[in-house]
Amino acid sequence: MDNQVFRLNSALRTTSAASGLLLVFFLLLHLAGVALAPLAPQHFEDYAAALHRSAWLPTGELALLVVAVVHMSLSLLRAALNRAAGNTANLRSRRTGPLAHLAALAARSQSAGGVLLLGFLVVHLAQLRWPRPEAGTELAELAAALASPWSLALYLAAALALALHLFQGGEAAHRSLGLLQPANASAIRALARLLAVLIGGGFVVVTLALALPGGGA
């Protein structure tokens, strides 16, 4: 890999890492909001209605969409550059232990997972943002979307892909930003994997809870 490609890959890696960490913060907030749906439906509707009345929301949603598209696009571009340069190191794991195979799967599935998540984002926005449900009907619209078997399968697959992405991406993001050091590597790796389980598993649980009969009542 020549110096120009190396510098480009380094810039892409840093930007992708920074945008990824911003998305993790959003996902935690989003999960906290949608978790109200099966637990306290009326509170969820009140929360959704108040959020949608916020003057800053259109700008915030546009900024979030840009960050998400940039992150996914850069991840795919990096994978393409690595393959074009003959670099397959990211496809192998040198670690051992009970999670080594899962770590290797997470690394190998980054590109495919990114494509799946991008497709899910388009479908999710088409179902619940274009057009936006009327106040008080958000939960009913979400339950109606999950009533479709293919839609339910897509939501679950996206949650699992997200978990795998975070399983590997959290540690990689800190490394790309120069924050990963021998002294904190184990802690960062453990935190990234905890977030992967919390966020990915949380969306799986919420999705299944809403898909059950009466879940959108």
Disulfide bonds with the S-S distance in Angstrom:
none
